[in-house]
Amino acid sequence: MRLRHAATAVLTAAVLATSACGGEAVPAPATHAPGNGAAAAMNSDAAAAVSILAGGQSGAGTTPTPAESGAPEAGSTTTDGATVPMPPGPWVAWTSGSGIVSSGSTGDEPGMGVSIYTPSSATEAEQCTIGWPVIGQNGSAAGTVGYLTAGHCVGAQGATVYMKTTDGEQISLEPFAAAVNSPVGDGTRNADGTAADAGIIYLPPAIQHAGEFRGTVAPGIGIVGGLSVSQVRALGDGTPVCMMGGHVGLVCGTLTDTTASDFGVHLPAVHGDSGSGVFVVDPAGHAYAIGLLSSGDTVEDNRATYLAPILDRWSLNLGLS
């Protein structure tokens, strides 16, 4: 059964409509006690700045790097799916204003939090959100930049995924290279038994631009690693968590539960936010990837897929700042 914001099916005419994001800057983070998550809208700077590093230069001084901050450097996943040792925290909630981008987020290039569309018929398209940046490690995908999203976002088999720029132009990406929990995917479980709701889209060669992609979630928040399933489960209920959504923007809330299959988060999410990257972040802006938004029963009671088994499944490295 597909839950509330599994994916938004929209008429093609509506998909082509542009939408603007707010222009407020991201303030410094504030530490939150369990249960004090805060919602926020993604600003226009975030929409344009969020992308990944596949070699080349990092962001222009606003996003901390592991070398600058003393945070552990991260790369390939380990045998338990972690890309870093268990970081100490403390974890905080970041906010950037308030509101919802009703028609989805745009960007001048692919990046976290940008809305994507996959045609499911001649008149409709599935709408979801670009999640974590990844780099392929094996075969023809070695060194190739791509992004993860939810597997149920797959539309018609072989359909090209596209996004919209702030000027209303369409940017064609690629069809889904692989997906789980989709009409054309391979099952709903990973080898370790965890739930799998994920798909990968590699960027076309013309827009790889390795040096121009940064491992940034939002201004001031850089990706420094990913946590394994056991590390996520060790965080504890009530831990502040955040997400970069295509409709809700940068929002924060709390971890509500972790199971052997998936985990729950109490934070805002609506139709079209599926596939958004879920993470924990420390006061210095170091973000650790933990999952992908999958489904939800209410606006704030949502479930997410663990990220680490997905990276292992498809031999991917996380794009870092």
C-alpha positions as CSV (number, residue, x, y, z in Angstrom):
1,M,0.0,0.0,0.0
2,R,1.4,3.4,-1.0
3,L,1.3,5.8,1.9
4,R,0.4,9.5,2.1
5,H,3.4,11.1,0.4
6,A,4.8,8.1,-1.4
7,A,5.0,10.3,-4.6
8,T,2.9,13.0,-6.0
9,A,1.3,12.3,-9.3
10,V,0.7,15.6,-11.1
11,L,-0.7,16.6,-14.4
12,T,2.1,17.5,-16.9
13,A,0.8,21.0,-17.2
14,A,1.1,21.5,-13.4
15,V,4.6,19.9,-13.4
16,L,5.8,22.6,-15.8
17,A,4.6,25.4,-13.6
18,T,7.5,27.2,-11.9
19,S,7.7,28.1,-8.2
20,A,9.9,30.5,-6.2
21,C,11.6,29.8,-2.8
22,G,12.0,32.3,0.0
23,G,15.2,34.3,0.2
24,E,16.0,34.2,3.9
25,A,19.5,33.2,4.9
26,V,20.2,30.2,7.2
27,P,20.8,31.4,10.8
28,A,23.2,29.7,13.2
29,P,21.9,26.4,14.7
30,A,20.3,26.1,18.1
31,T,20.5,22.9,20.2
32,H,17.1,21.3,20.7
33,A,16.0,19.0,23.4
34,P,14.2,15.9,22.3
35,G,10.8,16.7,20.8
36,N,11.7,20.3,20.0
37,G,12.1,19.9,16.2
38,A,11.6,23.0,14.0
39,A,10.2,23.3,10.5
40,A,11.7,25.6,7.9
41,A,11.5,26.5,4.2
42,M,14.4,26.1,1.8
43,N,15.6,29.5,0.5
44,S,16.6,30.2,-3.0
45,D,20.3,30.2,-2.2
46,A,19.9,26.6,-0.9
47,A,18.1,25.5,-4.0
48,A,21.0,26.7,-6.2
49,A,23.9,25.8,-3.9
50,V,23.0,22.3,-2.9
51,S,25.0,19.8,-5.0
52,I,27.9,17.4,-4.7
53,L,31.7,17.1,-4.9
54,A,33.1,14.5,-7.2
55,G,36.6,16.0,-7.1
56,G,37.4,19.6,-7.6
57,Q,36.8,22.6,-5.3
58,S,34.5,22.7,-2.3
59,G,32.0,25.5,-1.5
60,A,33.0,29.0,-1.2
61,G,34.0,29.1,2.5
62,T,30.5,28.7,3.9
63,T,30.5,25.0,4.4
64,P,33.1,23.4,6.7
65,T,35.2,20.6,5.4
66,P,36.6,17.6,7.4
67,A,40.1,18.9,7.1
68,E,39.2,22.4,8.3
69,S,37.1,21.3,11.2
70,G,38.9,18.2,12.5
71,A,35.9,16.0,11.6
72,P,36.9,12.5,10.4
73,E,37.4,12.3,6.7
74,A,35.0,9.9,5.0
75,G,34.9,7.9,1.8
76,S,34.1,4.3,1.0
77,T,31.7,2.4,3.3
78,T,33.1,-0.1,5.8
79,T,31.9,-3.6,6.4
80,D,29.0,-2.4,8.6
81,G,28.0,0.3,6.1
82,A,29.4,3.3,8.0
83,T,31.6,5.8,6.3
84,V,33.0,7.3,9.5
85,P,33.5,6.2,13.1
86,M,30.6,7.0,15.4
87,P,30.7,10.8,15.8
88,P,30.1,12.2,19.3
89,G,27.6,14.9,18.4
90,P,25.9,16.8,20.0
91,W,23.2,16.9,17.4
92,V,21.2,20.1,16.7
93,A,18.3,21.3,14.7
94,W,18.9,23.9,12.0
95,T,16.2,26.2,10.8
96,S,15.9,28.7,7.9
97,G,12.5,30.4,8.2
98,S,9.1,28.9,7.7
99,G,6.6,27.9,5.0
100,I,6.1,25.3,2.3
101,V,7.1,25.5,-1.4
102,S,3.7,24.3,-2.7
103,S,4.7,23.4,-6.3
104,G,8.1,22.0,-5.6
105,S,11.7,23.4,-5.6
106,T,13.7,24.5,-8.5
107,G,17.4,24.9,-9.1
108,D,20.0,25.9,-11.7
109,E,21.6,22.5,-11.4
110,P,20.8,19.2,-9.7
111,G,21.1,19.1,-6.0
112,M,19.6,18.0,-2.7
113,G,16.1,19.2,-2.1
114,V,15.4,20.0,-5.8
115,S,12.1,18.5,-7.0
116,I,12.3,15.9,-9.8
117,Y,9.6,14.5,-12.1
118,T,9.3,11.1,-13.9
119,P,6.6,10.7,-16.5
120,S,4.2,7.9,-15.6
121,S,1.9,8.4,-18.6
122,A,1.4,10.8,-21.5
123,T,-0.3,13.3,-19.1
124,E,1.1,12.6,-15.6
125,A,4.4,12.5,-13.8
126,E,5.6,11.3,-10.5
127,Q,7.1,14.1,-8.4
128,C,9.7,13.4,-5.7
129,T,12.9,15.0,-4.3
130,I,16.6,14.6,-5.1
131,G,18.3,13.0,-2.1
132,W,21.9,12.1,-1.4
133,P,24.7,12.7,-3.8
134,V,26.7,9.5,-4.7
135,I,29.6,8.4,-6.9
136,G,29.6,5.0,-8.6
137,Q,32.5,2.7,-7.8
138,N,32.1,-0.3,-10.2
139,G,32.0,-1.0,-13.9
140,S,30.6,1.6,-16.3
141,A,29.3,3.6,-13.3
142,A,32.8,4.1,-11.8
143,G,33.4,7.7,-11.1
144,T,30.0,8.7,-12.3
145,V,28.0,11.3,-10.3
146,G,24.4,10.6,-9.4
147,Y,21.7,11.1,-6.8
148,L,19.5,8.8,-4.7
149,T,15.8,9.3,-4.2
150,A,12.9,7.0,-3.3
151,G,12.4,3.9,-5.4
152,H,8.6,4.3,-5.6
153,C,9.2,7.5,-7.5
154,V,9.9,5.6,-10.7
155,G,7.3,6.4,-13.3
156,A,7.1,4.6,-16.7
157,Q,10.0,2.2,-17.3
158,G,12.9,3.9,-19.0
159,A,11.3,7.4,-18.7
160,T,13.8,10.2,-18.4
161,V,13.8,12.1,-15.1
162,Y,13.8,15.8,-15.3
163,M,13.9,18.9,-13.0
164,K,13.1,22.6,-13.5
165,T,15.3,25.6,-13.2
166,T,14.3,28.8,-11.5
167,D,13.5,30.2,-15.0
168,G,11.1,27.4,-15.7
169,E,13.4,25.5,-18.1
170,Q,13.6,21.7,-18.0
171,I,16.9,19.9,-17.4
172,S,16.8,16.3,-18.5
173,L,18.7,13.9,-16.2
174,E,18.7,10.2,-17.0
175,P,16.2,7.3,-16.5
176,F,16.5,5.5,-13.2
177,A,19.6,3.2,-13.4
178,A,18.2,1.0,-10.6
179,A,15.4,1.0,-8.1
180,V,13.9,-1.0,-5.3
181,N,10.3,-0.8,-4.1
182,S,9.2,0.4,-7.5
183,P,7.0,-0.9,-10.3
184,V,10.1,-1.9,-12.2
185,G,12.5,-2.5,-9.3
186,D,13.9,-5.7,-7.7
187,G,12.1,-6.3,-4.5
188,T,11.6,-4.3,-1.3
189,R,14.5,-5.6,1.0
190,N,18.2,-5.3,1.2
191,A,20.5,-8.3,1.8
192,D,20.6,-7.5,5.5
193,G,16.8,-7.5,5.8
194,T,16.3,-3.7,6.0
195,A,13.6,-2.1,4.0
196,A,14.6,-0.8,0.6
197,D,12.9,2.2,-0.9
198,A,15.5,3.8,-3.1
199,G,16.4,4.6,-6.7
200,I,19.5,6.0,-8.3
201,I,19.7,8.5,-11.2
202,Y,23.1,9.1,-12.7
203,L,23.7,12.5,-14.3
204,P,24.2,12.8,-18.1
205,P,27.8,13.3,-19.2
206,A,27.0,16.8,-20.3
207,I,26.2,17.9,-16.8
208,Q,28.6,15.9,-14.7
209,H,30.9,18.9,-14.2
210,A,32.8,17.2,-11.4
211,G,34.5,20.3,-10.1
212,E,31.3,22.3,-9.8
213,F,29.4,19.8,-7.6
214,R,29.7,20.3,-3.8
215,G,28.8,18.0,-0.9
216,T,26.4,20.6,0.6
217,V,23.0,20.0,2.1
218,A,22.3,23.7,2.5
219,P,24.4,26.9,3.1
220,G,26.5,26.2,6.2
221,I,25.8,22.4,6.3
222,G,28.3,20.1,4.6
223,I,28.2,16.3,4.1
224,V,31.1,14.7,6.0
225,G,30.0,11.1,6.2
226,G,27.3,8.5,6.6
227,L,26.2,6.3,9.5
228,S,25.6,2.6,9.5
229,V,22.3,1.0,10.6
230,S,23.8,0.2,14.0
231,Q,25.1,3.7,14.4
232,V,21.6,5.2,13.5
233,R,20.0,2.8,16.0
234,A,22.5,3.9,18.7
235,L,21.5,7.6,18.3
236,G,18.5,7.1,20.5
237,D,14.9,8.2,20.3
238,G,14.5,12.0,20.6
239,T,17.7,12.7,18.8
240,P,17.4,15.9,16.6
241,V,17.3,15.0,12.9
242,C,16.9,17.1,9.8
243,M,15.8,16.7,6.2
244,M,16.1,18.6,2.9
245,G,12.7,18.4,1.2
246,G,11.5,19.5,-2.2
247,H,8.3,21.0,-0.7
248,V,9.1,21.7,2.9
249,G,12.7,22.7,2.4
250,L,15.1,22.4,5.3
251,V,13.2,21.0,8.3
252,C,14.2,19.4,11.6
253,G,12.5,17.3,14.2
254,T,13.3,14.2,16.2
255,L,14.1,10.5,15.7
256,T,11.1,8.6,17.0
257,D,12.1,4.9,16.7
258,T,14.5,2.6,15.0
259,T,13.8,-0.9,13.9
260,A,15.7,-3.6,12.1
261,S,13.8,-2.6,9.0
262,D,13.6,1.2,8.9
263,F,13.3,4.2,11.2
264,G,10.8,6.9,12.2
265,V,11.1,10.7,12.2
266,H,8.8,13.3,13.6
267,L,9.2,16.2,11.2
268,P,7.1,17.9,8.5
269,A,6.8,16.2,5.0
270,V,4.2,16.4,2.3
271,H,3.4,14.9,-1.1
272,G,6.5,15.1,-3.3
273,D,9.1,15.1,-0.4
274,S,9.7,11.3,-0.9
275,G,13.4,10.6,-1.5
276,S,14.6,13.6,0.6
277,G,17.9,13.0,2.5
278,V,17.5,12.6,6.3
279,F,20.6,13.4,8.4
280,V,22.0,14.5,11.8
281,V,24.1,17.6,12.1
282,D,26.4,19.0,14.7
283,P,26.8,22.6,15.8
284,A,29.7,23.1,13.3
285,G,27.5,22.2,10.4
286,H,28.9,18.6,9.8
287,A,26.0,16.5,8.4
288,Y,26.0,12.8,8.6
289,A,23.6,11.0,6.2
290,I,21.3,8.4,7.8
291,G,18.5,7.8,5.3
292,L,15.9,8.6,2.6
293,L,12.3,9.7,3.3
294,S,10.0,6.9,2.3
295,S,6.5,7.3,3.6
296,G,4.3,8.7,6.3
297,D,0.9,8.4,8.0
298,T,0.5,12.0,8.9
299,V,2.2,15.3,8.0
300,E,4.8,14.8,10.8
301,D,4.9,11.1,11.5
302,N,7.2,9.7,8.8
303,R,9.3,6.6,7.9
304,A,12.7,6.5,6.3
305,T,14.9,3.9,4.6
306,Y,18.4,3.4,6.1
307,L,21.0,4.8,3.7
308,A,24.0,2.6,4.4
309,P,22.6,-0.7,3.0
310,I,21.7,1.2,-0.2
311,L,25.2,2.4,-0.7
312,D,26.4,-1.1,-0.2
313,R,23.8,-2.6,-2.5
314,W,24.9,-0.5,-5.5
315,S,28.6,0.0,-4.6
316,L,28.3,3.7,-4.1
317,N,30.3,6.3,-2.3
318,L,28.6,9.3,-0.7
319,G,29.5,12.7,-2.2
320,L,31.3,14.7,0.5
321,S,32.2,18.3,1.1
